[in-house]
Amino acid sequence: MNLTNKKDHKKQINTKLLFLGCFWTICILLIGILLLHQNPLADQDTERLKKICGILLISVSGILATVYSERLILLPKELWSSRKLIWKLAKNDFKKRYAGSYLGIVWALAQPIVTVLMYWIVFDKVFQSRSQLIAAGVEVPYVVYLTAGLVPWFYFSEALMQGTMALLEYDYLVKKVVFNISILPIIKIIGATFNHLFFVGILLLVSMAYGIFPTIYTLQILYYSFCLFMLVLAMSYLTCAVVVFFRDLQQIIAIVLQIGMWATPILWDLGMIRWIYQVWFKLNPITYIVNGFRSAIYGREWFWQHFYSSTYFWILVMGMFCVGSLVFRKLKVHFADVM
């Protein structure tokens, strides 16, 4: 028995060292790229400030990851070891969601499609938003611009709400001692991903209908969809843990999502506002993804060309995941008692 414990302990140490080695290697590479990155067209004082903030964020992330490494690696290990079960339950959850309905999955697709049509009619045909986009330097049909912004937003809002309510919806599994409840949020998010893939197809069809055909840059949709998946996953582990004890969080998130849609450049473009205000809107991580989807559809830029935005996004996601996983594990032992 002692020999088995020693082997397990040694394995845990090796896993911890591997995690820290990979994490700090990435941190050092990012700091090196930050120091070497130069943009001669940008304001040098602003560039210097971005580099200082980036290095501080990366350093703080590395220190926190080192301190809490043993706790942080537990959740990824659990998800990886349960990957087959996660996939099976995610498919069952998606099928069950629309079981008993005559039209089934059509109802999940109808509301977003109607929303796109409504916004297109109101903002393009009534308020002539197309002319405002041209003034801001965006020369694409408004329906393509709008759909490219709404598709990632629909995924974000649905996946966040589904992930937040995962523990409450599967409360009968939470009360089972032998069931690994850590997999429940990711099951709901994968279920929302199936809908997202359909809407990506709709987005491509709409763009092709207006003469905008897929290019090599379109492959970036996969990258930005992965970014969205990781962002929602990081947020959901925090929100699903807190909502068990504070049920009002569900309503708060619904209100924040309503406000967030207007605080994200989905119906409007960042070029319409002054530069000093653009900085604040760019702090919204969904802005990075929405702009990325548009760049993938009709732009000619790769995601690594927006170096600071990409670095900021992933540091933010890693920070959220660390906080979410720590809070989830801290409150996990009390879930069954509260439900």
Backbone as numpy.savetxt, mean C-alpha at the origin, in Angstrom:
# Nx Ny Nz CAx CAy CAz Cx Cy Cz
16.03 -33.10 24.78 15.21 -31.89 24.78 16.07 -30.64 24.78
17.14 -30.68 25.62 18.05 -29.53 25.70 18.75 -29.32 24.36
19.08 -30.44 23.71 19.72 -30.34 22.40 18.80 -29.69 21.39
17.50 -30.03 21.44 16.52 -29.44 20.54 16.37 -27.94 20.79
16.34 -27.57 22.07 16.24 -26.15 22.43 17.46 -25.37 21.95
18.63 -26.00 22.08 19.85 -25.33 21.63 19.84 -25.11 20.12
19.33 -26.13 19.39 19.25 -26.00 17.93 18.28 -24.90 17.54
17.13 -24.85 18.23 16.14 -23.80 17.94 16.70 -22.43 18.26
17.41 -22.34 19.37 17.99 -21.05 19.77 19.05 -20.61 18.76
19.87 -21.55 18.32 20.89 -21.24 17.32 20.27 -20.81 16.00
19.17 -21.47 15.64 18.46 -21.12 14.40 17.89 -19.72 14.49
17.34 -19.37 15.66 16.79 -18.03 15.86 17.87 -16.96 15.76
19.04 -17.26 16.33 20.17 -16.31 16.27 20.63 -16.12 14.82
20.73 -17.23 14.09 21.15 -17.14 12.68 20.14 -16.34 11.85
18.85 -16.57 12.12 17.80 -15.82 11.42 17.89 -14.34 11.73
18.12 -14.03 13.02 18.25 -12.64 13.44 19.45 -11.97 12.77
20.59 -12.67 12.76 21.79 -12.10 12.13 21.59 -11.90 10.63
20.91 -12.87 9.97 20.64 -12.74 8.54 19.74 -11.54 8.27
18.72 -11.38 9.10 17.80 -10.25 8.95 18.53 -8.92 9.11
19.33 -8.82 10.19 20.05 -7.57 10.44 21.09 -7.31 9.36
21.75 -8.38 8.91 22.75 -8.19 7.86 22.14 -7.66 6.57
21.01 -8.25 6.16 20.32 -7.79 4.95 19.78 -6.38 5.13
19.20 -6.11 6.30 18.60 -4.80 6.55 19.65 -3.69 6.52
20.76 -3.91 7.23 21.79 -2.88 7.27 22.52 -2.74 5.93
22.61 -3.83 5.19 23.20 -3.72 3.84 22.35 -2.81 2.96
21.04 -2.99 3.04 20.13 -2.14 2.27 20.23 -0.69 2.74
20.30 -0.50 4.06 20.41 0.86 4.62 21.67 1.56 4.14
22.79 0.85 4.18 24.07 1.43 3.74 24.05 1.75 2.26
23.46 0.84 1.46 23.35 1.10 0.02 22.50 2.34 -0.25
21.37 2.47 0.47 20.50 3.62 0.28 21.21 4.92 0.67
21.94 4.89 1.78 22.68 6.09 2.20 23.74 6.45 1.16
24.43 5.43 0.64 25.44 5.69 -0.40 24.83 6.30 -1.66
23.67 5.75 -2.06 22.99 6.29 -3.25 22.51 7.72 -3.00
22.02 7.97 -1.78 21.58 9.32 -1.43 22.73 10.32 -1.54
23.90 9.94 -1.04 25.05 10.84 -1.07 25.55 11.08 -2.48
25.46 10.05 -3.32 25.97 10.17 -4.69 24.96 10.78 -5.66
23.66 10.72 -5.29 22.62 11.19 -6.19 22.71 12.71 -6.37
22.72 13.14 -7.63 22.81 14.57 -7.95 21.74 14.93 -8.99
21.09 16.05 -8.76 20.14 16.60 -9.72 20.50 18.06 -9.97
21.29 18.32 -11.00 21.78 19.69 -11.23 20.67 20.70 -11.51
19.50 20.24 -11.94 18.40 21.16 -12.25 17.62 21.58 -11.01
17.78 20.84 -9.92 17.02 21.13 -8.71 17.75 22.15 -7.84
17.01 22.75 -6.93 17.60 23.69 -5.97 18.52 22.92 -5.03
19.77 23.37 -4.89 20.76 22.64 -4.13 20.46 22.61 -2.64
19.89 23.69 -2.11 19.51 23.71 -0.69 18.42 22.68 -0.41
17.46 22.60 -1.33 16.38 21.61 -1.18 16.93 20.20 -1.28
17.86 19.98 -2.23 18.48 18.66 -2.38 19.25 18.27 -1.13
19.95 19.23 -0.54 20.72 18.95 0.68 19.79 18.59 1.83
18.67 19.29 1.94 17.70 19.00 2.99 17.09 17.60 2.81
16.79 17.25 1.56 16.25 15.93 1.28 17.24 14.83 1.68
18.51 15.05 1.39 19.52 14.05 1.72 19.66 13.89 3.23
19.67 15.00 3.95 19.80 14.94 5.41 18.60 14.21 6.02
17.40 14.56 5.57 16.19 13.89 6.08 16.19 12.41 5.74
16.61 12.08 4.51 16.66 10.69 4.09 17.64 9.87 4.92
18.83 10.42 5.16 19.84 9.70 5.95 19.37 9.51 7.39
18.73 10.53 7.96 18.21 10.41 9.32 17.13 9.34 9.42
16.21 9.33 8.45 15.14 8.33 8.45 15.69 6.91 8.32
16.66 6.74 7.41 17.25 5.41 7.22 18.00 4.96 8.47
18.74 5.88 9.09 19.51 5.54 10.30 18.59 5.16 11.45
17.52 5.95 11.64 16.57 5.66 12.72 15.89 4.31 12.47
15.54 4.05 11.21 14.92 2.76 10.87 15.85 1.60 11.19
17.14 1.77 10.87 18.12 0.72 11.15 18.29 0.47 12.63
18.31 1.53 13.42 18.47 1.39 14.87 17.26 0.69 15.48
16.04 1.09 15.07 14.83 0.47 15.59 14.74 -1.00 15.17
15.15 -1.28 13.93 15.13 -2.68 13.47 16.10 -3.54 14.26
17.22 -2.96 14.66 18.21 -3.70 15.45 17.68 -3.98 16.86
17.06 -2.98 17.46 16.56 -3.11 18.83 15.42 -4.13 18.91
14.51 -4.06 17.92 13.31 -4.92 17.96 13.38 -6.06 16.95
14.57 -6.45 16.56 14.73 -7.44 15.49 14.04 -8.77 15.80
14.16 -9.25 17.03 13.58 -10.55 17.38 12.06 -10.54 17.20
11.42 -9.44 17.54 9.96 -9.35 17.40 9.55 -9.12 15.95
10.36 -8.37 15.23 9.99 -8.01 13.86 10.04 -9.20 12.91
10.95 -10.14 13.15 11.10 -11.25 12.20 10.06 -12.34 12.43
9.34 -12.29 13.56 8.36 -13.33 13.85 7.19 -13.31 12.87
6.65 -12.11 12.61 5.48 -12.02 11.72 5.80 -12.46 10.30
6.88 -11.97 9.67 7.21 -12.46 8.32 7.42 -13.98 8.28
8.03 -14.55 9.33 8.24 -15.99 9.37 6.91 -16.74 9.42
5.98 -16.23 10.22 4.67 -16.87 10.32 3.93 -16.82 9.00
3.99 -15.68 8.32 3.30 -15.54 7.04 3.91 -16.47 5.99
5.23 -16.56 5.98 5.90 -17.40 4.98 5.61 -18.88 5.22
5.63 -19.29 6.47 5.39 -20.71 6.78 3.93 -21.10 6.51
3.02 -20.12 6.49 1.60 -20.40 6.27 1.15 -19.99 4.87
2.07 -19.82 3.94 1.76 -19.24 2.63 0.72 -20.07 1.85
0.79 -21.41 1.94 -0.18 -22.25 1.23 -1.57 -22.10 1.82
-1.64 -22.06 3.14 -2.93 -21.88 3.82 -3.50 -20.50 3.51
-2.65 -19.50 3.48 -3.09 -18.12 3.18 -3.74 -18.07 1.80
-3.09 -18.66 0.81 -3.61 -18.63 -0.56 -4.95 -19.36 -0.65
-5.06 -20.50 0.01 -6.29 -21.27 -0.02 -7.44 -20.50 0.65
-7.17 -19.92 1.81 -8.21 -19.19 2.53 -8.58 -17.89 1.82
-7.62 -17.26 1.15 -7.90 -16.03 0.41 -8.87 -16.31 -0.74
-8.67 -17.41 -1.46 -9.58 -17.76 -2.55 -10.97 -18.09 -2.00
-11.01 -18.81 -0.89 -12.30 -19.14 -0.28 -13.02 -17.89 0.21
-12.26 -16.95 0.77 -12.85 -15.72 1.26 -13.45 -14.90 0.12
-12.75 -14.87 -1.01 -13.24 -14.12 -2.17 -14.52 -14.74 -2.71
-14.56 -16.07 -2.77 -15.76 -16.74 -3.27 -16.93 -16.57 -2.30
-16.64 -16.68 -1.01 -17.69 -16.59 0.01 -18.31 -15.20 0.08
-17.51 -14.19 -0.25 -17.99 -12.81 -0.15 -19.20 -12.55 -1.04
-19.27 -13.24 -2.17 -20.36 -12.99 -3.12 -21.25 -14.22 -3.30
-21.11 -15.18 -2.41 -21.96 -16.37 -2.47 -23.39 -16.01 -2.06
-24.36 -16.62 -2.72 -25.76 -16.36 -2.41 -26.36 -15.20 -3.17
-25.53 -14.52 -3.96 -26.02 -13.40 -4.77 -26.15 -13.86 -6.22
-27.22 -13.45 -6.88 -27.46 -13.88 -8.26 -26.35 -13.37 -9.20
-25.96 -12.14 -9.01 -24.94 -11.55 -9.89 -23.53 -11.75 -9.36
-23.41 -12.17 -8.09 -22.11 -12.50 -7.53 -21.13 -11.34 -7.57
-19.97 -11.59 -8.19 -18.88 -10.62 -8.22 -19.23 -9.35 -8.99
-20.27 -9.40 -9.79 -20.68 -8.21 -10.56 -20.96 -7.04 -9.63
-21.53 -7.33 -8.46 -21.85 -6.25 -7.52 -20.58 -5.57 -6.98
-19.51 -6.32 -6.84 -18.25 -5.73 -6.38 -17.65 -4.82 -7.43
-17.94 -5.09 -8.69 -17.37 -4.31 -9.79 -18.28 -3.16 -10.21
-19.57 -3.29 -9.93 -20.53 -2.30 -10.41 -20.32 -0.93 -9.78
-20.17 -0.89 -8.46 -20.05 0.40 -7.77 -18.83 1.20 -8.22
-17.63 0.60 -8.28 -16.48 1.38 -8.77 -16.65 1.87 -10.21
-17.23 1.03 -11.07 -17.42 1.45 -12.47 -18.39 2.62 -12.55
-19.48 2.54 -11.78 -20.45 3.65 -11.75 -19.80 4.91 -11.21
-18.93 4.76 -10.20 -18.23 5.91 -9.63 -17.35 6.59 -10.66
-16.61 5.79 -11.43 -15.76 6.36 -12.49 -16.60 7.12 -13.50
-17.70 6.53 -13.94 -18.58 7.18 -14.92 -19.16 8.48 -14.36
-19.55 8.46 -13.09 -20.14 9.65 -12.48 -19.13 10.80 -12.41
-17.92 10.48 -11.93 -16.89 11.52 -11.84 -16.50 12.03 -13.22
-16.45 11.12 -14.19 -16.08 11.52 -15.55 -17.10 12.49 -16.12
-18.38 12.19 -15.95 -19.44 13.06 -16.47 -19.42 14.42 -15.77
-19.30 14.40 -14.44 -19.37 15.64 -13.67 -18.16 16.52 -13.92
-16.96 15.95 -13.83 -15.76 16.77 -13.89 -15.28 17.04 -15.31
-15.51 16.10 -16.22 -15.03 16.32 -17.59 -16.07 17.02 -18.45
-17.32 16.56 -18.38 -18.35 17.11 -19.25 -19.00 18.38 -18.67
-19.19 18.40 -17.35 -19.88 19.55 -16.74 -18.90 20.66 -16.39
-17.84 20.31 -15.63 -16.90 21.33 -15.15 -15.70 21.53 -16.05
-15.62 20.77 -17.14 -14.55 20.95 -18.13 -13.15 20.88 -17.49
-12.92 19.83 -16.67 -11.63 19.67 -16.00 -10.51 19.37 -16.98
-10.88 18.91 -18.17 -9.87 18.60 -19.20 -9.01 19.83 -19.51
-9.64 21.00 -19.61 -8.88 22.22 -19.91 -7.93 22.57 -18.79
-8.30 22.28 -17.53 -7.43 22.54 -16.40 -6.21 21.61 -16.43
-6.43 20.37 -16.84 -5.32 19.44 -16.94 -4.32 19.89 -18.01
-4.84 20.35 -19.14 -3.96 20.83 -20.22 -3.14 22.01 -19.72
-3.78 22.89 -18.95 -3.08 24.04 -18.39 -1.97 23.60 -17.43
-2.18 22.45 -16.76 -1.19 21.92 -15.83 -0.14 21.06 -16.53
-0.26 20.92 -17.86 0.72 20.17 -18.63 0.39 18.72 -18.85
-0.85 18.29 -18.56 -1.26 16.89 -18.75 -2.15 16.81 -19.98
-1.66 16.19 -21.03 -2.39 16.15 -22.29 -2.86 14.73 -22.61
-3.74 14.22 -21.78 -4.35 12.90 -22.01 -5.85 13.05 -21.79
-6.66 12.17 -22.36 -8.11 12.22 -22.11 -8.40 12.13 -20.61
-9.36 12.92 -20.16 -9.62 12.98 -18.72 -10.07 11.64 -18.16
-10.80 10.84 -18.93 -11.28 9.56 -18.44 -10.11 8.60 -18.18
-9.04 8.69 -18.99 -7.85 7.88 -18.75 -7.13 8.36 -17.50
-6.99 9.68 -17.40 -6.35 10.28 -16.23 -7.11 9.90 -14.96
-8.43 9.99 -15.01 -9.27 9.71 -13.85 -9.22 8.23 -13.47
-9.35 7.34 -14.45 -9.35 5.90 -14.17 -8.01 5.45 -13.60
-6.92 6.00 -14.11 -5.59 5.64 -13.60 -5.40 6.05 -12.15
-6.14 7.07 -11.71 -6.07 7.48 -10.32 -7.03 6.73 -9.42
-8.20 6.39 -9.95 -9.22 5.73 -9.13 -8.93 4.24 -8.93
-8.31 3.58 -9.89 -8.05 2.14 -9.77 -7.19 1.83 -8.54
-6.04 2.50 -8.32 -5.30 2.21 -7.08 -6.04 2.67 -5.82
-6.83 3.75 -5.93 -7.56 4.21 -4.75 -8.64 3.22 -4.34
-9.36 2.65 -5.30 -10.37 1.64 -4.98 -9.72 0.46 -4.24
-8.57 0.03 -4.72 -7.86 -1.09 -4.09 -7.44 -0.73 -2.66
-6.89 0.46 -2.51 -6.42 0.89 -1.19 -7.56 0.96 -0.19
-8.64 1.60 -0.57 -9.76 1.79 0.37 -10.43 0.46 0.71
-10.65 -0.41 -0.30 -11.29 -1.69 -0.03 -10.39 -2.59 0.82
-9.11 -2.68 0.44 -8.18 -3.56 1.16 -7.97 -3.10 2.60
-7.90 -1.78 2.81 -7.70 -1.26 4.17 -8.90 -1.57 5.05
-10.10 -1.38 4.54 -11.30 -1.67 5.33 -11.43 -3.17 5.59
-11.14 -3.98 4.57 -11.22 -5.43 4.74 -10.16 -5.92 5.73
-8.95 -5.40 5.61 -7.88 -5.80 6.52 -8.14 -5.36 7.94
-8.72 -4.16 8.11 -9.04 -3.65 9.44 -10.06 -4.52 10.15
-11.03 -5.02 9.42 -12.12 -5.80 10.03 -11.86 -7.30 10.02
-10.65 -7.72 9.65 -10.36 -9.15 9.50 -10.57 -9.92 10.79
-10.06 -9.42 11.89 -10.17 -10.15 13.16 -11.61 -10.20 13.66
-12.36 -9.13 13.47 -13.75 -9.10 13.91 -14.61 -10.01 13.06
-14.32 -10.07 11.76 -15.10 -10.92 10.87 -14.84 -12.40 11.15
-13.60 -12.73 11.45 -13.23 -14.11 11.75 -13.02 -14.30 13.24
-13.92 -13.75 14.05 -13.76 -13.84 15.50 -13.78 -15.28 16.01
-14.49 -16.17 15.29 -14.53 -17.57 15.72 -13.18 -18.25 15.56
-12.35 -17.76 14.62 -11.00 -18.30 14.48 -10.05 -17.69 15.50
-10.30 -16.42 15.84 -9.46 -15.76 16.83 -9.54 -16.47 18.18
-10.71 -17.01 18.50 -10.93 -17.67 19.78 -10.32 -19.07 19.83
-9.90 -19.58 18.66 -9.26 -20.89 18.63 -7.78 -20.75 19.00
-7.36 -21.51 19.99 -6.00 -21.39 20.49 -4.98 -21.84 19.45
-5.32 -22.86 18.67 -4.34 -23.46 17.76 -4.24 -22.73 16.42
-5.13 -21.79 16.14 -5.13 -21.12 14.83 -4.21 -19.91 14.86
-3.42 -19.75 13.80 -2.51 -18.62 13.68 -3.27 -17.41 13.11
-3.73 -16.53 13.99 -4.55 -15.40 13.56 -3.77 -14.33 12.83
-2.44 -14.43 12.83 -1.62 -13.43 12.14 -1.86 -13.43 10.64
-2.42 -14.51 10.10 -2.61 -14.60 8.65 -3.94 -13.98 8.21
-4.81 -13.61 9.13 -6.14 -13.14 8.75 -6.12 -11.82 7.96
-5.36 -10.79 8.39 -5.36 -9.55 7.61 -4.88 -9.74 6.16
-3.84 -10.53 5.97 -3.31 -10.70 4.61 -4.27 -11.49 3.74
-5.08 -12.36 4.36 -6.10 -13.10 3.60 -7.11 -12.13 3.00
-7.57 -11.17 3.78 -8.55 -10.19 3.29 -7.95 -9.29 2.22
-6.67 -8.94 2.38 -6.02 -8.06 1.40 -5.81 -8.77 0.07
-5.44 -10.04 0.13 -5.30 -10.81 -1.11 -6.65 -10.94 -1.81
-7.72 -11.11 -1.02 -9.06 -11.16 -1.61 -9.39 -9.88 -2.36
-9.01 -8.72 -1.79 -9.23 -7.44 -2.48 -8.36 -7.31 -3.71
-7.22 -8.00 -3.73 -6.31 -7.94 -4.88 -6.94 -8.52 -6.13
-7.80 -9.53 -5.97 -8.47 -10.14 -7.13 -9.32 -9.09 -7.87
-10.06 -8.29 -7.10 -10.82 -7.19 -7.72 -9.91 -6.19 -8.39
-8.79 -5.89 -7.74 -7.85 -4.91 -8.28 -7.31 -5.35 -9.64
-7.02 -6.63 -9.79 -6.50 -7.13 -11.06 -7.52 -6.93 -12.18
-8.80 -7.12 -11.86 -9.84 -6.88 -12.86 -9.85 -5.42 -13.28
-9.75 -4.51 -12.32 -9.81 -3.08 -12.65 -8.56 -2.60 -13.38
-7.44 -3.25 -13.14 -6.25 -2.95 -13.94 -6.52 -3.29 -15.40
-7.19 -4.42 -15.63 -7.58 -4.78 -16.99 -8.52 -3.76 -17.61
-9.48 -3.27 -16.82 -10.40 -2.23 -17.30 -9.62 -0.96 -17.66
-8.65 -0.61 -16.80 -7.83 0.58 -17.06 -7.08 0.46 -18.37
-6.52 -0.69 -18.63 -5.78 -0.90 -19.89 -6.71 -0.83 -21.09
-7.92 -1.38 -20.97 -8.89 -1.32 -22.06 -9.33 0.11 -22.34
-9.57 0.89 -21.28 -9.98 2.28 -21.44 -8.88 3.08 -22.13
-7.64 2.89 -21.69 -6.52 3.63 -22.30 -6.34 3.24 -23.77
-6.50 1.96 -24.09 -6.36 1.53 -25.49 -7.50 2.06 -26.35
-8.69 2.20 -25.75 -9.83 2.76 -26.48 -9.55 4.19 -26.91
-8.70 4.89 -26.18 -8.33 6.27 -26.51 -6.98 6.35 -27.21
-6.49 5.22 -27.70 -5.26 5.22 -28.48 -3.99 5.18 -27.69
-4.06 4.89 -26.39 -2.87 4.80 -25.55 -2.60 3.32 -25.28
-1.66 2.74 -26.00 -1.41 1.31 -25.93 -0.28 0.99 -24.95
-0.28 -0.22 -24.39 0.76 -0.59 -23.42 2.16 -0.52 -24.02
3.11 -0.11 -23.21 4.52 -0.04 -23.58 5.32 -0.78 -22.51
6.63 -0.73 -22.63 7.49 -1.36 -21.63 7.28 -0.71 -20.26
6.90 0.57 -20.24 6.67 1.28 -18.98 5.42 0.75 -18.26
4.51 0.14 -18.99 3.27 -0.36 -18.40 3.54 -1.46 -17.39
4.67 -2.15 -17.53 5.02 -3.20 -16.58 5.16 -2.67 -15.15
5.34 -1.36 -15.04 5.48 -0.77 -13.70 4.20 -0.87 -12.88
3.07 -1.17 -13.53 1.83 -1.38 -12.78 2.02 -2.49 -11.75
2.79 -3.51 -12.11 3.06 -4.60 -11.18 3.82 -4.08 -9.96
4.80 -3.23 -10.21 5.58 -2.67 -9.09 4.71 -1.81 -8.19
3.92 -0.91 -8.78 3.11 0.00 -7.97 1.97 -0.74 -7.27
1.47 -1.81 -7.87 0.47 -2.64 -7.19 1.09 -3.34 -5.98
2.33 -3.79 -6.13 3.04 -4.40 -5.00 3.27 -3.35 -3.90
3.62 -2.13 -4.29 3.77 -1.05 -3.31 2.48 -0.85 -2.52
1.38 -0.85 -3.23 0.07 -0.65 -2.61 -0.26 -1.80 -1.67
0.04 -3.02 -2.11 -0.21 -4.20 -1.28 0.58 -4.11 0.03
1.85 -3.76 -0.04 2.69 -3.69 1.15 2.26 -2.54 2.07
1.84 -1.43 1.48 1.37 -0.30 2.29 0.13 -0.67 3.09
-0.85 -1.29 2.41 -2.08 -1.68 3.09 -1.80 -2.76 4.13
-0.92 -3.69 3.80 -0.58 -4.75 4.76 0.04 -4.16 6.02
0.95 -3.21 5.84 1.59 -2.58 6.99 0.58 -1.83 7.86
-0.35 -1.13 7.22 -1.36 -0.38 7.96 -2.37 -1.29 8.64
-2.72 -2.38 7.98 -3.79 -3.26 8.47 -3.43 -3.96 9.77
-2.16 -4.32 9.95 -1.78 -4.99 11.19 -1.92 -4.06 12.39
-1.78 -2.79 12.17 -2.01 -1.83 13.25 -3.50 -1.60 13.46
-4.24 -1.34 12.39 -5.66 -1.00 12.53 -6.50 -2.18 12.99
-6.19 -3.41 12.49 -7.00 -4.57 12.89 -6.79 -4.91 14.35
-5.61 -4.61 14.88 -5.35 -4.87 16.30 -6.06 -3.85 17.19
-6.04 -2.59 16.76 -6.64 -1.52 17.56 -8.16 -1.57 17.53
-8.75 -1.93 16.37 -10.20 -1.90 16.23 -10.88 -2.92 17.13
-10.18 -3.96 17.54 -10.74 -4.95 18.45 -11.12 -4.30 19.79
-10.30 -3.32 20.21 -10.52 -2.65 21.49 -11.25 -1.31 21.32
-11.15 -0.76 20.12 -11.75 0.56 19.86 -12.55 0.45 18.57
-13.81 0.02 18.69 -14.63 -0.29 17.51 -14.93 0.95 16.66
-14.87 2.13 17.27 -15.14 3.36 16.52 -14.10 3.62 15.43
-12.98 2.92 15.51 -11.92 3.13 14.51 -12.41 2.85 13.10
-13.32 1.90 12.97 -13.88 1.58 11.64 -14.53 2.80 11.02
-15.33 3.52 11.79 -16.01 4.71 11.28 -15.01 5.84 11.01
-14.01 5.94 11.86 -12.98 6.97 11.68 -12.22 6.74 10.38
-11.88 5.48 10.12 -11.17 5.16 8.88 -12.03 5.47 7.66
-13.33 5.18 7.74 -14.24 5.46 6.63 -14.26 6.96 6.32
-14.28 7.79 7.36 -14.28 9.24 7.17 -12.94 9.71 6.61
-11.85 9.16 7.15 -10.51 9.54 6.67 -10.35 9.17 5.20
-10.91 8.04 4.79 -10.82 7.64 3.38 -11.59 8.60 2.49
-12.74 9.09 2.96 -13.50 10.08 2.19 -12.70 11.36 2.00
-12.08 11.81 3.09 -11.26 13.03 3.01 -10.00 12.75 2.18
-9.42 11.56 2.39 -8.17 11.23 1.71 -8.29 11.19 0.20
-9.45 10.84 -0.30 -9.63 10.80 -1.75 -9.46 12.19 -2.36
-9.94 13.21 -1.64 -9.82 14.58 -2.14 -8.45 15.17 -1.82
-7.77 14.59 -0.82 -6.42 15.05 -0.48 -5.35 14.37 -1.32
-5.78 13.47 -2.18 -4.88 12.78 -3.11 -5.18 13.26 -4.52
-4.16 13.52 -5.34 -4.40 14.03 -6.71 -4.99 12.97 -7.62
-6.27 12.66 -7.39 -6.98 11.69 -8.21 -7.88 12.40 -9.22
-8.70 13.33 -8.73 -9.58 14.10 -9.59 -8.91 15.37 -10.10
-7.77 15.70 -9.55 -7.04 16.90 -9.93 -5.56 16.56 -10.05
-4.77 17.52 -10.52 -3.34 17.28 -10.74 -2.52 18.19 -9.84
-1.37 17.68 -9.39 -0.49 18.46 -8.52 -0.03 19.76 -9.18
0.05 19.74 -10.51 0.49 20.92 -11.24 -0.48 22.09 -11.14
-1.69 21.84 -10.63 -2.68 22.90 -10.50 -2.45 23.78 -9.28
-1.61 23.34 -8.34 -1.39 24.10 -7.11 0.06 24.57 -7.04
0.33 25.50 -6.14 1.67 26.06 -6.00 2.63 25.01 -5.48
3.92 25.19 -5.81 4.94 24.20 -5.46 5.04 24.00 -3.96
4.92 25.07 -3.20 5.08 24.97 -1.74 4.02 24.06 -1.12
2.82 23.98 -1.74 1.77 23.11 -1.24 1.92 21.69 -1.77
2.58 21.56 -2.93 2.78 20.24 -3.50 3.59 19.34 -2.57
4.53 19.93 -1.85 5.38 19.15 -0.94 4.54 18.41 0.09
3.53 19.09 0.64 2.70 18.48 1.66 1.84 17.35 1.10
1.33 17.54 -0.11 0.53 16.49 -0.73 1.39 15.28 -1.10
2.67 15.51 -1.39 3.55 14.40 -1.75 3.90 13.54 -0.53
3.68 14.06 0.67 3.90 13.25 1.87 2.87 12.13 1.99
1.75 12.27 1.29 0.74 11.23 1.24 1.28 10.08 0.38
1.49 8.89 0.95 2.09 7.79 0.17 1.25 7.36 -1.02
-0.06 7.58 -0.98 -0.91 7.21 -2.11 -0.62 8.10 -3.32
-0.16 9.32 -3.08 0.22 10.21 -4.18 1.31 9.56 -5.03
2.27 8.96 -4.37 3.37 8.27 -5.08 2.82 7.16 -5.97
1.86 6.40 -5.47 1.31 5.27 -6.22 0.41 5.74 -7.35
-0.45 6.73 -7.09 -1.35 7.24 -8.12 -0.54 7.83 -9.28
0.45 8.65 -8.96 1.31 9.21 -10.01 2.07 8.10 -10.74
2.43 7.05 -10.00 3.12 5.93 -10.63 2.24 5.19 -11.61
0.97 4.98 -11.27 0.03 4.33 -12.19 -0.12 5.15 -13.46
-0.22 6.46 -13.31 -0.37 7.32 -14.50 0.89 7.30 -15.35
2.04 7.28 -14.70 3.29 7.21 -15.44 3.40 5.88 -16.19
2.87 4.81 -15.59 2.92 3.50 -16.23 2.00 3.43 -17.44
0.88 4.15 -17.39 -0.09 4.10 -18.48 0.30 4.99 -19.65
0.59 6.26 -19.37 0.86 7.18 -20.48 2.17 7.97 -20.32
2.94 7.68 -19.29 4.19 8.41 -19.08 5.38 7.70 -19.72
6.52 8.29 -19.57 7.76 7.74 -20.10 8.86 7.85 -19.05
8.52 7.46 -17.81 9.48 7.53 -16.71 9.44 6.23 -15.91
10.62 5.81 -15.42 10.71 4.66 -14.55 10.64 5.11 -13.10
10.24 4.20 -12.23 10.04 4.58 -10.82 11.33 5.01 -10.16
12.49 4.47 -10.57 13.74 4.85 -9.93 14.19 6.27 -10.32
13.55 6.84 -11.33 13.86 8.23 -11.66 13.31 9.20 -10.61
12.32 8.74 -9.84 11.80 9.52 -8.72 12.43 8.97 -7.44
13.72 9.19 -7.32 14.50 8.52 -6.29 14.04 8.88 -4.88
13.90 10.16 -4.60 13.54 10.58 -3.25 12.13 10.11 -2.87
11.22 10.17 -3.82 9.85 9.72 -3.55 9.82 8.22 -3.26
10.57 7.44 -4.05 10.62 5.99 -3.85 11.26 5.65 -2.50
12.35 6.33 -2.17 13.03 6.09 -0.89 12.12 6.43 0.28
11.48 7.59 0.20 10.57 8.00 1.26 9.43 7.00 1.43
8.87 6.54 0.32 7.74 5.61 0.39 8.13 4.33 1.11
9.25 3.73 0.74 9.62 2.44 1.32 10.08 2.57 2.77
10.69 3.68 3.11 11.03 3.91 4.52 9.76 4.03 5.34
8.77 4.74 4.80 7.49 4.89 5.49 6.79 3.54 5.66
6.78 2.73 4.60 6.13 1.42 4.66 6.83 0.52 5.69
8.17 0.52 5.68 8.90 -0.31 6.65 8.62 0.16 8.07
8.55 1.48 8.26 8.24 2.01 9.59 6.85 1.60 10.05
5.87 1.70 9.14 4.51 1.30 9.47 4.42 -0.19 9.79
5.14 -0.99 9.01 5.11 -2.43 9.24 5.72 -2.79 10.59
6.81 -2.12 10.93 7.44 -2.37 12.23 6.48 -2.02 13.37
5.88 -0.84 13.29 4.94 -0.41 14.34 3.73 -1.34 14.38
3.17 -1.65 13.20 1.99 -2.50 13.13 2.25 -3.90 13.69
3.37 -4.50 13.32 3.68 -5.85 13.80 3.93 -5.88 15.30
4.60 -4.85 15.83 4.87 -4.79 17.27 3.57 -4.62 18.06
2.70 -3.73 17.59 1.42 -3.52 18.27 0.56 -4.78 18.18
0.56 -5.41 17.02 -0.25 -6.63 16.82 0.19 -7.72 17.79
1.48 -7.95 17.90 1.98 -9.00 18.79 1.74 -8.62 20.26
1.80 -7.34 20.57 1.58 -6.90 21.96 0.13 -7.15 22.38
-0.82 -6.89 21.48 -2.24 -7.01 21.82 -2.82 -8.38 21.50
-2.07 -9.20 20.80 -2.57 -10.48 20.30 -3.12 -11.37 21.42
-2.47 -11.39 22.56 -2.87 -12.29 23.65 -4.21 -11.89 24.27
-4.66 -10.66 24.00 -5.91 -10.17 24.60 -7.10 -10.23 23.66
-6.88 -10.59 22.38 -7.97 -10.56 21.40 -9.13 -11.45 21.81
-8.83 -12.70 22.14 -9.88 -13.67 22.46 -10.70 -13.23 23.69
-10.07 -12.55 24.64 -10.77 -12.12 25.85 -11.76 -11.01 25.55
-11.43 -10.14 24.61 -12.27 -8.98 24.30 -13.44 -9.37 23.42
-13.25 -10.33 22.53 -14.30 -10.70 21.58 -15.39 -11.57 22.24
